[in-house]
Amino acid sequence: MEALRLIKTARHALAETRNVPDVLAEARQAALLTEAVATRIARSGEEGLSGLGQLLAEAATHAACCLEHPEEGASSASAFGPGGRARRLTELGEFGPMLDELGLLLRDMGETLVVLACGADTESLYWACIDGVDAGAECTQLVDQLLDAVRQMAGERPEEYEAEPCGAAEGGPGEPFGLDGVRRLPEPAAEHEERLLVLRLDPPGQRAAESPPSSPSAEAVAAGEVVRAPMA
């Protein structure tokens, strides 16, 4: 089966999970599928992609190892058979759309594991989720680098290097440069402002009995003690 179709199937399956064993099983399947895709990229012989593919395969292997947990259960793991969903991979297809979808799968995996960590009732489950989030984030960064490399090979210019529109330096209304030549950041419209929910990610044994403070300190945010997630 083509990689893009498999990745979309994995995203749908992850979104449909409703219990801890299924979440862990699907998250691990996402990591294994990433490993399989990355291994094929590493062996493709494409200059500029093979090295990144090898790094991604190693990072995905680490993520899958992090998500091996007793909560996963033998029934959930055996449902996929030997090799898991990744064994059905037969071809990569077009790199651009496939890597786009793979990045979305890894982000879905990370968000799902954060939610699971917030409700974890054992430290082993909590740390399995946190380690999975960290390993998944590394995979996501490598997928983004691969996608940039693919776009450069195709002659596309990365968005951050796109030329400014003509007349932008004149400082007209809505333009990114002022009269002094200093770049201005556009002010976000009020209707597009995001409300942020602050979640403490303490292990179960360290969660305080009292209610969390209304606003964490800047030091706590910088130290990674809290995770900011957009509210619906």
N, C-alpha and C positions, 0 to 999 in steps of 0.2 A: 504494500500500500504506500502511496506517496506521503511524504513527510507532512505536508500541509494538512492533508485530511486527517492523519493521525493526531496531529497537534490540536486541531479543532475538536476532535472526539475527546481528547484528554481534558480540554478546557470545559467542555460540557459535563463530563463525568465529575470533575472536581467541583463544579458549581452545584451539582445535584447531591453531594454528600450530606448526610444528616447525622452522623455519629462519629465518635473519635476514631474507631478502627478504620472506617472508610476514608476519613480525611487523611490519616497517616498513609494508608495504602495508595490513595490517588496522588498524594504529594510525592511519595517515593516513586510512583510510576512516571510522574512528570520529570523527575530527576533522571531516571533511567532512560526515558525517551530522549532527553537532552543529551545524555552521554552517547546514545546510539547515533543521533544526528551529528554530533560533534566529531565522533570517530570517523564517520564517512567524509566529513569535510576535511579532516586531517589527512585522509588517504586520497583525496581528490587530486592532489598534485597542483592545485591552483596556487600560484605564487602570491604571497601576501595573505592567504587564508589558512594554509595548512598549519602554520605555527599557532595561530589563534584557535584553530579547531582543536589542536592537541591540548592547549591550556583549558579550553572549555570542557573537553572530555574529562580531564583530571578533576576540575572543579565540580562537575556533575556527579562523578563517582563519589567524591567526598560528601556531597549533599545527600546522595542515596544512602550512604553509610550512616550519616547523622540521623536519618529518618527510620532506621531499623530500631523498632521499639516493641516490647511485649504487647502493648496495647493494639498493635496492628493486627495481631491475631492470625492464626494459621489459615482460617477460612478466607479472610480477605486477601492474603498473599497468594493462596493457591488458586483463587478465582481467575487469575491472569495466566496461570500456567508457567512453565519454565521460560525464563527470559522476559516475562511480562508483556505488556502491550508493545514494547519496542521490538519484539521479535517479528512483528508484522511489517516492519519498515523494509521497503524494497528499493525505493529511490528517493532522492532529495527533491527533485523538481526544481523550479525556479528559486534561486537563493533569496531574493529580496522579499517576496511575500511570505516565504517560509520562515525567515528569521524574524520578520515583524510579528508573526503569530507566535513564534517561540518565546519572544520577549514578553508578550502578553500572558502566555501560560505561566512563565516564571514569576511575573508580578502577581498573578492570581494566587499562585502557590504561596508566595510570601505573605500576602494579605490574609489568606485563610489560616496560615500557621500562627500569625499574630493573634487572631481572634481565639484560636484554640489555646494558645499560651495564656491568654487573659483568664480563661476559665479552668486552667489545669488544676487538678486537685492533688497531684503528686509532683515532686521536684524532678523526677526522672522524665516525666512527660513534658514538663515546662522546659527543661534544658534541651530535650530533643527538638522541640519546636523552635527555640531560640537559635540553636546551632543550625537547624534547617533554614531559618530565615537568613542568617549570615552567609551560609554557603550558597543559598539561592540568589542573594544579592550579588555575590561575586560572579555567578553564572550570568546574571542579567547584564552586568557591566561588559562581560566578554561578548555576549550576543550583540550588544550595542556597537562594540568595536568592530565586530564582523560585518554588521550591517553598514557601518561607515565605509569599511574597506570595499564591500561589494558595490556601493554607490560610487565610490571613487573610480573603481575599475570600469564602471559603466559610463563614466564621464559626467556623472551628476555632481553638482557642487553642494557640499554640506550647507544646511540652512544658516548656520552661524557665520558662514563666509560669504553669504549672498551680498551682492552690491546694494548699497543704499539707493533708493529711488532718486531720480534727478531732482535737484532743487532741495534735497533734504537738509543741506547745510545752511540754507538761508533762514531757517528758524520760523517758517510759516506755521499757521495753525495746524496742530496735530502732527507736526513733523518732529523727528527724533533729535534734532540739534537746535540749540539756541543761537542767539546772535553772537555770543562769545565763542561759538564753536564747540561748547561742551555738550556732550550727549545728554539728553533728558530722557528719563524713563517715563512712559505714559502712566498716568494715574488710572488705576482700575476703576471701572464703572461700579457704582454701588450695588447694582443688581448681580454683578458677577463675583462679589466678594465671598470668600469661603469662610464658613465658620469652622473652627478647629476644635476637636475633642481631644483632650489630653488624657492618655491612658498610662497608668503606672504598670510597669512590667516587672514586678517583684516576684521571686519564687513563692510558691504557696506558703512555705514556712516563715517567710519574712513579711507577709502582707500585714499591714497594721490594721488593728481592729477599728480604729476611729476612721471617720470619713476623710478622704484625701483633701489636701488644701485646694482652695479655689483656683490659685494660679501658682505654678511651680516657679522656682527661682531660675534665673538665667543660667546659673552654674549647673543645675540639675539637667536642664535641657541640653547644654553643651556636653555634659558628661554622658549623655545617652541614657539617662535614667528614665526618661519618659519618651513616648512615641506620639507624635502628632498625627492624627488621622482625620480627614475631612468628614464632617457630619452631613448626613443626607438632608 
